[in-house]
Amino acid sequence: MPLKSDPEKEKWMAIQSELDVEKKNFNTQKQKVFPFNPNFISDYKGYKLGMSVAEIDRLHAFRRKNSYVNSAEEFQKVTLVSDSLLNELAPYFKFPSWVTKRATQTRGSYKQAYSKQQHLFVQQDINLASKEDLIAVYGIGEKLATRLLLERERFQVFLSMEQFQFIWGLNPEAIQDLQKKFTIKSSTTTSFKKIAINELSVKELSQFPYFNYSLAKEIVKYRSMNGDIKEIADLTKIKGMPNDKIKIIALYLEF
């Protein structure tokens, strides 16, 4: 005699089967990893990559000595990650091209090799950098390079390398590499016309990227009540002024 079917049990079994499939997909799904320099792994990135706290701490202790790993083998020697994790991560390691080229040579410290390169390297003017120049910076892709060029267009010229810390999307490693490879030369900034903060209208002031309409109104209001703005100290008294950017802002102003 055939067993009587249980509709509720069959329904539950069907749901359980779907859950098992979803769980399997979740466990096997790999998070997309982009090429990176293992010397700059942060606590969060290390955790996302599957490293333990102890392994991350070993890497950071090694870096605090101003030392760098130059290969996957050195990375494992410093961090003591397992062979299985190293096999997962190593294909994504991205070392500077000059480190890769000398892989077959006797390896000195990363710092010594970099210092040697410094004698042959001349910093480029950031205000003349092309999209390709920016993409060559560690941590900057095509979209971010385009954004940097648009920012430069908004300001007409960059006047401080510290401006990059206020551009969304740039991580500390990218900013550090930018500051190593680029500088600001007077040849591209001398013709820049500074903002006449004591003469321009609210509408005109609001066109400056670090100002908005509300702040422009406060600037004009301050001028009407206190006279001309003469120095950075006066800027700090204006309501809504972004004081964290004030030294950079002052570079663009004519008092």
N, C-alpha and C positions, 0 to 999 in steps of 0.2 A: 504494500500500500504506500503510495507516494506521500512524502511528508507535506504537511500543509504549509504553504508559504506565509511568511509574516511581512506584510507591506511596510510596516514601520522599520523592521530590521533591515529590509532590502534598501529602503531609503537612506538609512544611516550608513550602511556599507558603501553606498554610492558616494555619499558626502565624504566619508573617510578616505575613499580612494582618491578623490580630488585633492584632499588635504595632503595626502602622501606625495602626490605629484608635485604640488606647489612647494612642499618642504624640500623635496629633492632638488627642484630647480633653484631654490633659494640657496641651498648649501653648496651647489656646484657652480653657481654664477660667480664669475670673477669680476671684481671692480676694475674698470679700465685704468691702466697705469701708463703714464707718459714718461719718456726718458728723463732722468734726473741725476744730479751729481750727489752721490751718497755722502759726501763730506758735509752737506747742508741739510741733513735729515733733522727735522724738528721732532719734538715729543709727539705731537699729533700725527705727523706723517709716519713716523716710525710705528706708532700704534696701528695706523691704517694698513701698513705694509705687513703687519703680523709679527713685529719684533716685540720682545719682552722689555719690561722696564730696565732690567739689568743690562740687556744688550744695547739699548739706547744710551744708558748712562755711561757705558764703556766707551762708546763712540764720542760722546760729548766730552768726557775726561781726556781722551786722546786729542781732540780738537783744541781744548783749552791750553794745550802745550804748543799751540800754533803748528801742529803737525797735520798732514793730510794723508789719506789713503789714496794709492795710485792704481789699484787694481781690485778685482773681486777677491783675490786671494788675501790681500792685505786687509780688506774689509772684514773678512771672516776671522782673520788672525786677531784683529782688534776687538771685534764685537762678540766673537765666539758663537755666531749664529750657526744653526744646523746646516748640514749639506743640502737638505731638502729645501729649506727657505732660501739659501743662497742660490740654488738652481732656479728658483722662481724669480728672484730679484735681479740677478746678475745681467740678464738680457736687456734690462732697462737702465743699467748704469751708463752715465754719460760723463766722460772725463774730458777736460780740455784737449784740443787736437794735438798740442805739442806734447802732452803726456802720452797720448796714444801712439804717436810716431816714435817715441823713444822706449816703447814697451820692451823691445829686445835688448836694450842697453842696460847697463848697471844702474839701478835706481838709487838716486839720492833722495833727500826729503823734498816734498812738494814745494816747500817754502824756498829752498835753495834754487830749484829749477825756475820758479816764478821770478825770483830776483834777477836771475840771469836774463830772462826774457825782457825785463823792464828796461835794460840798457838798449834794446833794439826796438822798443815800442814807443810810439809818439801818440799822445792823446789827440783825438779828433774833436773838432768843435761840434758840440751837440746841435747847434743851430744850422749846421750844414749837413747833418746826418741824413742819409737816405733811408727808405724803408728797409732795404736790404742790410744796411749797417746796423739798424736797430734789431732786426731779426737775429743777427749774429750774437746778440747779447744773451747770456744764459737766463732762461726763464721768460723770454719775450718771443711770442709767436706773431703771426701775420696780423691778427686782429688787434693785439695789444700795440704793435708797432704802428698800425693805422691810427689808433687812439692817441698815441703820443704825438704823431704828426698833426693831428687835429688840434690837440692842446697847444702845440707850438704856434699854430696858425691863429688860435684865439688870442694868445698873448702877444703875437707878432714875433717875439723872441723870448727864449728862456734867459733869465738874468741870474738864476741861482741853481746849482745842482741839487740844492735841498728841496726844490719844488716837486721833485719826483715822489717824495714821501707822501704827498697829498693827492697823487693820481691813483684812482681806484684800480685795483687789479695788479699792481706791481708788488711783488713780494720782496722781503728784505734782501734775498740773494740777488735778485734782478737789479735792485737799486745799487747794491754794492758793486756789481759788475759794470753798471752804467757809469758810476763814479770813477772806476778804474780806467775805463776805455775812453771816456769823454770828458771834456772840460768846456768852459765858456771863454771865448776869446774876444777881446775888445774890438777886433776888426768887424765883427758882426753885430755889435751892440751900440757902437758909437752913434749910429744914425737913427737909433730908436728915439722917438719923440715921447717924452714922459708925460704922464697925466697931470694936468694943471688942476690939482684938487681944490684950489681956492677960487677957480674961475668957472669950472664947468657946471652945467645944470644937473638937476636930478636925473633926467633922462640920459644925459651924456655919461654921468658917473656910473649909472647902472649897467653900462655896456662893458665895464671892466669885469673880467671873470671872477675876481674875488669879492666883488660887490653885487648886491641885488638891489631891487628898487627900494625896499624898506631901509636898507643901510644907506643908500644914496640920499634918501630924505633926511636921515639922522645927521649925515655929514653937512648938508646944507643948513639944517637947523642949528648945528653946533657953530657953523661959521657966522650965522646971523646973530647969535647970542654972545659969542666969544671972540669974534674977529678971525683972522687968518690962522690956518693950521700951519705951524712952523716946524714941528719936529715929531718924532715917533711918539714921544710922551703925550702929545696932544691927541694922537690917534687912539691911544688907549682909553681916553675919556669919552669916546663916542660909543653910544649904546649899540650893541650888536656887532662891533668890530671883532673879527676873528683874530684874537691876539696870538694864537698859535702860529699864524702865518704873517704876523705883523712885520717882521724883519724883511721878508720877501716882498710884501706889499709896498714897503717904503722904497724899495729899489725902483719901483715903477712910477713913483710919484715925484712931482715937482712942487716943492714947498715955496 
